[in-house]
Amino acid sequence: MRFLPTIFLLTRAEDREGQRLLVKLFLELKGGSKYTDAFLDFSCMQGAAREAGDRLCLHRCLQHTKSDIRAAAFKKDEETGKVRLRQAEMCPVIIEWVEFSAWLPNDLEFDCFWWHILLRMSSSEAPTDFDEPAMARNLATFILCCQGNIIRAAWASGFGAVPLGFTTYAPNCIERCHRTVRGLLLGVYKSRDVATLMAQVCDIVDDKLADGHYRGLVSEMAEPPPGIFHWRKAKRAKIGEWHIADEDFVEAGAQKLTAPQRLDLQALMGHFAQHGGQGIFNRFEL
């Protein structure tokens, strides 16, 4: 995903009230009634919800969700007064559960997955239980939506959960765009007023376009390289090294890992026409 900033709204604090006011001003702009979705972190999402109500479908940033889990895991629990996650080695495991479940295509799969996890985290009866009730309560209260008949989450990216072409990693792409914009500014820019900075960015981009700086850019939709789906290797890989090494072969049968086929728009619409809306995310229910 690539985002280009077209509207700038400024606030002195990135808090709930600041976000409420920004959403109010944004929706009052010309064309504001056409927007359907917003991607925000948790505190900003709460502020936006106070203002937007049902006008927007609010999605929680997946990257910020993982950061919130890490922060909450090592704070003291309100009920016990002890560190919320007793087994520190479980923190990256919980993060992987979140990353994995975010892409489950169906609400029923998501519900089944997290129902069993919360059950095992809350219990210590079986040898396979995790015995982490405090962390389970935190996940159920602040990370998941457990108020309805099934467990859901605003950071889910499954079929029907987000607009086509988007994921709940969208804010990462937005922040990457912001870093690109900052890279266009020369010298010390933090002390300059915002209006001047905006004008300078536009002038710099105009000059680059006139000089043919972007002439070589090519827009292409293609299948992702297989290595990006190899979970741990992809995380450790250096940029550009997306191949699968020999040791990454599956031992059983020595079958090489391959990237799953990405569904195009026609395939998604065909799936929906065949199976209907049963069990998929209704975005206005959260």
N, C-alpha and C positions, 0 to 999 in steps of 0.2 A: 504494500500500500504506500502511496505517496500523497501527502497533503500540502496544499499551498495556502498560506494565510491570506484571507481576503477581508476579514473584519477584525479589528483590534479593539478589545475592551480591557480596561486596566483596573486593578484593585490593589490596595496597599497590603492586603493580607489574603492568603490563600486559605480562607476558613469558610465555615458554613454560611455565615451571613454575607460575606463577600460574594460567594458563588450564587447565592439567592438573588442578589441585586444584579449580578452580571447576566444571569439567565433572564431576569425580568427585562432588562434593557435590550438584550439580544432578540427576544421574541417580539418586542415592540418595533423592531426595525422593519423596513419594507420587505415583504416576503417571509417574515418570521413564522407565519402560519403554515408554511410548506414543510418545515422541518419535522421529522418524525422520531429521530433517535439522537441520543447524546452518550458519549463515552467519558466517564469521569472516575476519579478515585472516590473512596468511601465518604469522606467528610464533604467533598464537593457535591457528591451525588445526593447526600442528605439535604444540603442547602438547595440544590436544584429541584428536589422533589417538593419542597415546601412551596416553590413558586410555580413549577410547571404542572404539577398534578398529573392528570392523565393526558395532557397535551403531548408529552414526549415519553418515549420508552427509554428509560435510563439504564445504561450498561456499566457495570463496575469494571474498572481497569484490572486485568489479570495480573499484571506486573506489580501494581500497588497492593493487590490482594495478597500476593506471596510475601511482600514486605510486611504487611500487617500481621500475617501469621508468625513470621520470625520475631517481630517485636513482642507480640502477645505471649509467645511461648515461654519467654524467660522473665516475665513479670510475675509479681505475686498475685495469686488468686484471691478474689474478694472473700470467698467463703472459708478457705483453709488457711490463708495467710502465708502459704508456701509457694515456691516457684510452680507456675502452672504446669509446665511439662517436666516431669521428673527425669525422663530418659532423653537427654539432649540429642542422642543419635537418631531419635525419631523425627526431629524437625525436618531434615531434608527428605525423609520418606513422606511426610505429610505434604510437603511442597510438590513432590512427584505425583502424589494422588490427585492433587488439585490440577496440576498441568495435564495429567492424563484425562481426568473426567471432564475437563473443560471442552474437549473435542468429541465427547460421546454424542452421537446424532439424535438420541431419543431421550425424552424425559424419564421414561420408565427405566431405562438402563441407568441413568444418572441417579434416580431415586434408589434403585436396588443396590448400586455400588456404595453410596454413602450411608444407607440404612445399616448395612453390614459393618461398615467401618466404625460408625458411631456406637453400634452395639458392642463391638469388640473393644473399643477404646474405653467404654464405660464399665466393662466387666473384667473380672479377674478369675472367673470360675474355671475356664478351660486353659490348657497350656498355650493355646494360640491367641488368647486374649492379650490386650496391650496394657490394661490397668492404668489408664490415663483419663479418669473421669473429669478432672478440671479442664483439661484441654478439649475434651469432647464437648463440654458445656460451652466453651468459648467458640468453637467451630459452629455449633448449632445456633448460637445466638448472633454472632457477628460476621460469619463467613458464609453460612448457608441460610436458605429461607425454608424453615421447617413449619411454618404456620398453616399451610394448606394440607391437602390430602397426600401430596407427595413432596419429597425434598427437591428444591430447586436452588438456583443461584443466579444472581444478576451478572456473574462473570462467565456464564456458559456461552459457548460459541457453536453449539450443535445446530442441526438442521432446523431452520425456522426461528432460531433464537436471536439472530442478528441479521441485518440486511445483507443481501448477496454481495460478496466481495469484501465484507468486513469481518473482523474478529475482535475479541475483547483485548487484543494486544494493540488496538488502534492508537491509544495514547502514546505508546512507545514510538510509533511512526511520527506522531505529531511532534513529540519532543526531539526526534531526530531532525525533523524539518526546522525546528527552532535553532538547533545547533548549526545547521547549514546556514541559516540566516545570519547567525552571530559570526560565522566564518567569513561572511562577506564584508563585515565591518572592520575597518583598519584602525589601529591605534586603540587608545583608551576610550571606550564608548559608554561605560556605565555611568559616567557623570553627565552625559548629554541628555537633553530632553527628548522624550519619546517621539514627538512630531518630527524633529530633525532626523532622528535615526530612521524612521519610516521613509522619509524622503530620500535619504542617502541610500538605503537598500534598493529602492526603485531605480534610482539613477545608476547604481552599480550594475544591476541586472540589465537595464537598457543598454549600457555600454558593452556588456558581455555579449548580448544578443547581436548588437551591431557588428561586433568584431568576429562573429561566427564561433564563439566559444562553445556553444551548445549544438553546433551543427552535426556533430557525430553521434548524438544521442539516438538510440533506437528503442522504440517501445515494442515489447514482445511478450506474449503469453506463452509459457512453455511448462512442461512437467518439471518439478523440482528434482535436483540431483538426488540419487538414492541415499547418499550418506547422511543427508540432513534428517532422515527418519531413524537413523541409528542413534538411540537416545543419548547414551553417555559419550560415545565417540564424537557426536556432533557438538556437544557442549565443550569438549576439550580441543576440538579441531581448530587450527589456525584458519584465518580467512583464506578462502580459495582451496583449502584441502578437504573437499567434501567427498573424497573417494572412500571406499570401504577396504580396509587392509585385509591381509590374508587371515589374521587372527579373528576377524569379525564374521567368518563363516559360521553358520549354525552347525554345531557338531553332529546333531542327528541328521544323517543323510547328506551332510555337507552342502545344504542348499544355501545359496547366497541370498542375503537379505535384499529385497527390492522395495522401491517406493510404492505405496498403494496408488492406484489409479485415482486421479483427482476428478471429481464430478464437475462437468460443465453445466451451464444453465439449463440446457435442454434435458440433461440427465436428471437434474434436480426436479424440474417441473414434471418429467415423466414419472419419477418416484412418487411425487405428491398426487398426481392424477391416479396412480395405481392404488396407493395405500391410504389416501385421504389424510385428514388432519389428526386422527386419533393418536394420542401419545406424544405429540410434538409440543414444543414450547409455545404457549400463548403469551405473547410478549406484554400484553396489558394486564396480566394477572398478578405480576409481582408487586 
